Amino acid sequence: MTSIQHVRVEGTSYQRGRQYGRQAAARVRLSVQAYRQTFAHYAGWDWPAVRREALRFEAPIGEFRPAYLDELRGIADGAGLDLADVLAINVRTEVMFSAKARQAPRTRARLPAECSAFAAVPAPGRPGRAIIGQNWDWLLHAAQTLVVLEVRQDDGPDFVTVVEAGLLAKTGMNAAGLGLVTNALVTDADVGEPGLPYHVLLRAVLDCGTVTGALEALQAGPRSSSANYLVAHASGSALDIEAAPGDFTRLYPLFPEDGVLLHTNHFLTPRIAPVDLALWAMPSSTVRLQRLMAARTARTLDDFGTLLADHADHPHSICAHPDPADHPCEQGATIASVLMDLTAKRIWLAAGNPCQASREQLDIAL
């Protein structure tokens, strides 16, 4: 069963990290413990090897945003861990997805499907609310490490993110009215080359005041991983940014159709430079996108709440459930279902499968 902890932090970057690490120490440690087994399964690395790999990302992060590295050090100190341990879980995408790309197509192992996402914004001059949300699907152990992280900061907008304990950010919304949902992607260029990690860039987006600022943040340096960043703003702006490893030339924007953006775990851009491996690594992505498209007329929170509980093609559905045929280290499910009204700056969260867990409004003040 998915459980959740609400963590509130403030102060300098290091102070916020230390408060985060202290409050969520048990969950951060559990996350490190769980990824020891996960990384061994996907990459064949023991923990010392994982730590060495993770430390290769220290310099790129520090050059990009030194404050983020201070925050990671604070998380480690607060949880009683080494920086390398916390770096390791923050680059878990780079470790796992690069391992999968290196193995393609020599193994039958699959990555757990990771996320069905949407945004809906009103047309210029038309009434309506800016709504964004997703189901976050991941490995089962994440159900025990889930936190709602509420951050007060002087060097950027306050924000709230629903995330695995110890990670800088995931899905969230900030005080400037910007909302972020996301999908993992994987290509043959995902080889783990040190650069800006996925979860560090998610945090950078949540530090932005506009959708344009988010696009600028994503092209601020060479990215290490493929990912999809679906960003919307209370003002009505919205953009889906598919990203492959590399620089700004491997960013592919997608635009709303009739005010709606929909995305799962494969590239929708017709032509990309690397080879998209998602349909091999996460084959459920296609049917989940078909189901999202079948509900393209959805506009209200209730409409999208129903959509996120959809069970077509169960267990590989939008509301994802474990497949007993999968290896235990590869079984995934919907860990959290998130709906955000950017106009009203409100977030609703179902901790676990939305077909079973009630969706509750979070107690936040942005």
N, C-alpha and C positions, 0 to 999 in steps of 0.2 A: 504494500500500500504506500502511495506517495505521501510524504509528510513535508512540511514547509516551516521555515524559520524566517522571521522578519528581523533584518539587521539594519540599524541606523547608524551612520557615521558622519563625522564632520572634522574640520581642522585642516592641517596641511596634508599633502599627499601621503607622507609617511605615517602621520597620525591616523588618517582615515584607514590606511591599510592595516595598521596595528590593531585598531578597534575592530575592524572586520575580522581579522585573524583570531582575536581573542573571543569575540562573541560566537563565531562559528567554528571554533577550534576543532570540536569533535567531528564536524562534517568535513572540514578541510582535510583532516587526517584520514577520514574514511575515504575521501576521494583519491588521495594519494595511494592508499592501500589498494583500492579497487583498480586503479590504472596500472599498478604493478602487474597484475594478472592480465589486464587487457592488452598492454603493450607487449608483453611476452607472447600473447596469442597472435596479435596482428603483425608485429615487427620482428619477433624472435629475439628481442633484447631483454637482458636482465636490467635491474634498476640502475646499477652503476653506468651502464651503457646509455640508458635513457637520460640520466642526469648529464652526462657528457654531451649528448646531443642537444639537450635543452640549453646548456650554457653557451652554445654557439649563437643563440638568439639574443643573448644579453646585450651585445654591442649594438645590433640594429635597433632594438627597442630603446636603448639609452640615447642613441643619436636622434631618433625620431621624437620621442617625448621622455626626457629624463624623469619627469614627475611620475610616469607610469612605472618606471623601474623602482623609484622610491616606494611607491605603493606596494609593489610586489615584495620588496624587502620587508615592509611593514606587515604584510599578511603573513610572511614566513615567520617573523619574530613573534607576532601575536599568537600564532598557532604552535610555536615551538618547533619549527622546521627550518631546514636550510633553504636559501634562495633557489637552489637548483631543483628542489622538490616542487616548489610552487611554480617555477618556470615550466617544469615538466608537464604539469596539468594544464597550464595555459597554452602550451603548444601541442596539446593532444591531437588536434586536427592534423598538424604538420607531421606528427609521428605516424598516426594511423593511416591517413589517406595517402601519404607518400609510400608507405609500405604496400598498400593495396595497388597503387599505380605501378610500382616496381614489379609486382607479381603478375600483373595482367598479361595475357589471359591464362596463366599457367595454373591457377587455383580456382576451385569452385566456391571458396569462401566468399561471403557477401558482407558488405557494410550494413549496419542497421540503417533503415530509411531515416532521414532526418529532416522532417518538417514540411508542412503544407501551409502556405502563407498567402495573405491577400491585403489589399488596401482599396478603399472606396472614397473618392473625394467628389464634391459637387462641382458642376461646371461654373465658370465665371458668371457672376450675377445671379446665380440660382441658389435657392435655399438648400440647406443640407449640412450634414456633419461629416467631418473627416474621421474615418474609422479605419483602423488597421489591426491585424491580429494574425495568430497562427497557432497551430498545434506544433509543439516541440517534441519530436520523437527521438529517443536515444536509448542507450543501453540501460538495462533494468536497474543497475546500482545507482543511477542518478536520481531515482525516486527517493533515496535516503540522503541525498546531499543537496537537495533543492533549497535555495534561499531567495527571498525577496530582499534585494540590497537597495536601500534608500540613502542617497549621498547628498550631503550639503557641502558645497565647495565655493571658495572665493575666486577660483581661477577658471571658472566655467559655469554653465547652467547646472542647477541641481537636477538630479535625475533618479529614476527608479528602474532597476533591471531585474528580471527573473533569470537566475543563473545558477550553475553548479557552484558549490562553496569553493572559494579559492580562486575562481576565475574573475577577470576584470569586468566582463560584461557579456550580455547576450541580448535577448529581446527586451525592449524598454521604451521609455518616454522621458523627455526632459521638460524643464520649466519653460523653455522657449516655444513649446508646442510641437516639437519634432518627435516622431515615433519611428521605431526601427523594428523590423522583423527580418528573418534571415533563413537561408537554406544552404546546406553544405553542397558543394559541387566537387567533381574530381576529373582531372584530365591526365594525359600522359606527361604533362609538364609538372605535375605535382610530385617532385622528387625530394622534397625536404630541404632544398637549398635555403640557408638562412636569409631571412628578409623580415618584412613586417608580418607578424603572425595574425591569423584570422581574428582571434579573440581580442587582441590589442587594437585592431582596426575597428571592431565593433564598439569598443570603448571610445575610440576617437570620434566615431560618428555621433555617439551620444553626447559628446562635448561640443557639438555644432549647433548653431542657432538656425540654420537654413538648410534646405536640400542641396543648394549649390555648395555650401560649405562642406556638406558630407561628401560630395563628389570630389572636392578639392582634397579632403583628408585621405580619400582612397588612392589618390595619385601622388601622395607626398613622398613616396619612396617605393622601391621594389617590393611587391607582395610575395610572400612565400607560398600561399595556397590559393586554390580556386574557392570561390564562395559567391553567394548571391546576397546582395544588400537591398532590401526593399524599404524605401524611406518615404515618409509622407509628413506633411506639416499641417497644422491647424488652419493655415491660410488657404489651403486647397492645393498646394503644390505636391506632386508625388512623382517618384522616379524609381524604377527598378534597375539596379546596376549589377550586371553579371561580370564577374572578375575572374580572369585566369592569372596564374603566376606571372609576375613581370611588372612592367611599368604601365604608364597611362595608355599605351597603345593596345593594351589587352583589357581595357574596360569597355563593356558593351551595354549602353543604356537602352532600356525598353520603356515605352510610354503607355499611359492608361488608355484603354479602349472603353468608350462610354463611361469614363470616370473610374474604371476598375483595373487593378493590376492583380494578377494571379501567378503563383510560382510554386514549383516543387523542387526536385533535385536533379534536373538536367537543364542544359543550356537551351534557351529558346531562340537566341540569336542564330540566324541561318548559317553564318560562316564565322568560325573562330579559328585562331591560329593553331592552338594545340588540338589534340584529338579528345573529344568528350568521352569519358569512360563511364558516365553515370548509368547508362542503361544496362551496362554489365554489372556495375557495383551496387546499384540501387534500383532494380527493375520496377519496383512498385511506383516509381515516380510518374510513369506515364498514365496509369489508371487514376491515380490521385489527382493529376492535373485535369483529366477528362471530367472527373466529378466536380472539381471546382468550376470548370467551364460550363458544366450543365446548370450551375446555379448562378450564372453571370448576372442575373437580374436582382440578386440579393443586394440590399441597401441598408437594412437596419441591423442593430446589434442582435436582435432575435433571429433574423435570417441567417447571419453568420454563425451564431451559436448553434443553430440546427445543422448547418453545413459542416462544422468542425466535429460534430458527433456522427457523421455519416459512416456507414459500415459496408458500403459496396466493396466487393472483393476482399472481404474479411478473411484473414487477419491483416492483410496488407492494405488496409483502408486508410482514409483520412484520419479517423479515430483508430489508431494502430494498436494491435494487440500482439503478444508474443506468439511466434510460430513454434510449436513444440518440435517441429522437424529441424529447426536450426540448432547449431552448436550453442551450448549455454553462454559462451562468451560473445555470441553474435545475436542473441535474442534482444529485440527492442520493443518498445511500446511508446505510446504518448505519455510523456512525463508531466507535461503541463500544457494547458490550453488557455491562451491569453487573448483577450479582447480589449482594445483601447479606443476610447473616444477622445481624440486629440482636441476637439473643440471644447469639451468640458474638462479635459485633463483628468480623466477617470480611467481606472484599470480594473478589469474583472479577471479573476484567475480561477481555473479549476485545476487543483493539484491532482493530476492523474488523468485517466481517460474521462473525457467529458460526458460519455454515456453513463458513467457511474458516479463521478464526483460532481458535487454541486458547484456552480460558478459563483464566487463571492467577490464583492467589490473590496478592493484593498484600501486600507486606512493609510492614505498618503496625503501630503500637502505640498503640491508643486505650484 
